Amino acid sequence: MSNFEIVSDKERERYLLIEVGWQDGDLIYGTFLYLDILDDKIWIQHDGTEDGIAYELEAAGIPKNYIVLVFKPLHSRKLTEYAVS
């Protein structure tokens, strides 16, 4: 059985959603989300969600120019409507 846990470093404004546990004698560990808040923007370092956390952030009212898709190469970020950096 595995559980999801939130790891937060509020001083550095860094947040992770991880899965930990055991299944059939094997350790389960994985990072689903890794977000930083830098310069008043949300920097998505890793997004392992099914639909994409950026869409959820938009639905919550956060404009695209405040969301950085760090997991994409810089040249690819320039082609999106999201912030480049």
C-alpha positions as YAML, in Angstrom:
chain: A
units: angstrom
residues:
- id: 1
  name: MET
  ca: [0.00, 0.00, 0.00]
- id: 2
  name: SER
  ca: [1.28, 3.44, -0.84]
- id: 3
  name: ASN
  ca: [0.46, 6.91, 0.41]
- id: 4
  name: PHE
  ca: [0.83, 10.37, -1.02]
- id: 5
  name: GLU
  ca: [2.70, 12.89, 1.10]
- id: 6
  name: ILE
  ca: [3.33, 16.62, 0.77]
- id: 7
  name: VAL
  ca: [6.85, 17.79, 1.45]
- id: 8
  name: SER
  ca: [7.10, 21.54, 1.94]
- id: 9
  name: ASP
  ca: [9.92, 23.96, 2.58]
- id: 10
  name: LYS
  ca: [8.06, 27.18, 3.26]
- id: 11
  name: GLU
  ca: [11.28, 29.14, 3.84]
- id: 12
  name: ARG
  ca: [12.47, 28.41, 0.28]
- id: 13
  name: GLU
  ca: [8.90, 28.13, -1.09]
- id: 14
  name: ARG
  ca: [9.48, 24.62, -2.45]
- id: 15
  name: TYR
  ca: [6.75, 21.95, -2.52]
- id: 16
  name: LEU
  ca: [6.69, 18.29, -3.53]
- id: 17
  name: LEU
  ca: [3.98, 15.66, -3.75]
- id: 18
  name: ILE
  ca: [5.50, 12.20, -3.38]
- id: 19
  name: GLU
  ca: [4.22, 8.63, -3.28]
- id: 20
  name: VAL
  ca: [5.80, 6.26, -0.76]
- id: 21
  name: GLY
  ca: [4.96, 2.76, 0.40]
- id: 22
  name: TRP
  ca: [5.23, -0.92, -0.41]
- id: 23
  name: GLN
  ca: [3.60, -3.14, -3.02]
- id: 24
  name: ASP
  ca: [4.23, -6.89, -3.21]
- id: 25
  name: GLY
  ca: [7.42, -6.51, -1.18]
- id: 26
  name: ASP
  ca: [8.80, -3.71, -3.37]
- id: 27
  name: LEU
  ca: [9.40, -0.15, -2.23]
- id: 28
  name: ILE
  ca: [7.34, 2.46, -4.04]
- id: 29
  name: TYR
  ca: [8.79, 5.94, -4.15]
- id: 30
  name: GLY
  ca: [8.18, 8.64, -6.71]
- id: 31
  name: THR
  ca: [7.83, 12.36, -7.08]
- id: 32
  name: PHE
  ca: [4.54, 13.41, -8.66]
- id: 33
  name: LEU
  ca: [4.93, 17.17, -8.37]
- id: 34
  name: TYR
  ca: [7.80, 19.50, -7.67]
- id: 35
  name: LEU
  ca: [6.93, 23.21, -7.51]
- id: 36
  name: ASP
  ca: [8.94, 26.29, -6.55]
- id: 37
  name: ILE
  ca: [7.66, 29.81, -6.05]
- id: 38
  name: LEU
  ca: [10.26, 32.25, -7.36]
- id: 39
  name: ASP
  ca: [9.80, 35.90, -8.28]
- id: 40
  name: ASP
  ca: [6.03, 35.61, -7.65]
- id: 41
  name: LYS
  ca: [5.74, 32.84, -10.26]
- id: 42
  name: ILE
  ca: [5.03, 29.14, -9.89]
- id: 43
  name: TRP
  ca: [7.90, 27.15, -11.38]
- id: 44
  name: ILE
  ca: [6.77, 23.61, -12.23]
- id: 45
  name: GLN
  ca: [9.99, 21.59, -11.98]
- id: 46
  name: HIS
  ca: [8.29, 18.20, -12.42]
- id: 47
  name: ASP
  ca: [4.71, 17.30, -13.29]
- id: 48
  name: GLY
  ca: [3.75, 13.64, -13.12]
- id: 49
  name: THR
  ca: [0.01, 14.26, -12.91]
- id: 50
  name: GLU
  ca: [-2.34, 12.85, -15.51]
- id: 51
  name: ASP
  ca: [-3.85, 16.13, -16.73]
- id: 52
  name: GLY
  ca: [-1.09, 18.59, -15.86]
- id: 53
  name: ILE
  ca: [-0.95, 20.84, -12.82]
- id: 54
  name: ALA
  ca: [-0.67, 23.95, -15.02]
- id: 55
  name: TYR
  ca: [-4.29, 23.45, -16.14]
- id: 56
  name: GLU
  ca: [-5.39, 23.13, -12.52]
- id: 57
  name: LEU
  ca: [-3.55, 26.32, -11.61]
- id: 58
  name: GLU
  ca: [-5.22, 28.14, -14.50]
- id: 59
  name: ALA
  ca: [-8.63, 26.85, -13.40]
- id: 60
  name: ALA
  ca: [-7.86, 28.23, -9.94]
- id: 61
  name: GLY
  ca: [-7.38, 31.68, -11.48]
- id: 62
  name: ILE
  ca: [-3.60, 31.88, -11.86]
- id: 63
  name: PRO
  ca: [-2.68, 33.55, -15.17]
- id: 64
  name: LYS
  ca: [-0.42, 31.65, -17.59]
- id: 65
  name: ASN
  ca: [2.24, 34.37, -17.38]
- id: 66
  name: TYR
  ca: [2.72, 33.41, -13.71]
- id: 67
  name: ILE
  ca: [3.35, 29.73, -14.48]
- id: 68
  name: VAL
  ca: [6.76, 28.49, -15.70]
- id: 69
  name: LEU
  ca: [7.01, 25.00, -17.23]
- id: 70
  name: VAL
  ca: [10.60, 24.33, -16.14]
- id: 71
  name: PHE
  ca: [10.38, 20.65, -17.11]
- id: 72
  name: LYS
  ca: [10.29, 21.78, -20.76]
- id: 73
  name: PRO
  ca: [13.46, 23.00, -22.51]
- id: 74
  name: LEU
  ca: [13.78, 26.77, -22.82]
- id: 75
  name: HIS
  ca: [13.28, 26.73, -26.61]
- id: 76
  name: SER
  ca: [10.00, 24.80, -26.11]
- id: 77
  name: ARG
  ca: [8.77, 27.14, -23.38]
- id: 78
  name: LYS
  ca: [9.02, 30.05, -25.81]
- id: 79
  name: LEU
  ca: [6.39, 28.34, -27.97]
- id: 80
  name: THR
  ca: [3.80, 28.18, -25.17]
- id: 81
  name: GLU
  ca: [1.54, 30.84, -23.69]
- id: 82
  name: TYR
  ca: [3.17, 30.27, -20.29]
- id: 83
  name: ALA
  ca: [5.99, 32.31, -18.76]
- id: 84
  name: VAL
  ca: [9.46, 31.49, -20.09]
- id: 85
  name: SER
  ca: [11.19, 32.30, -16.80]
...
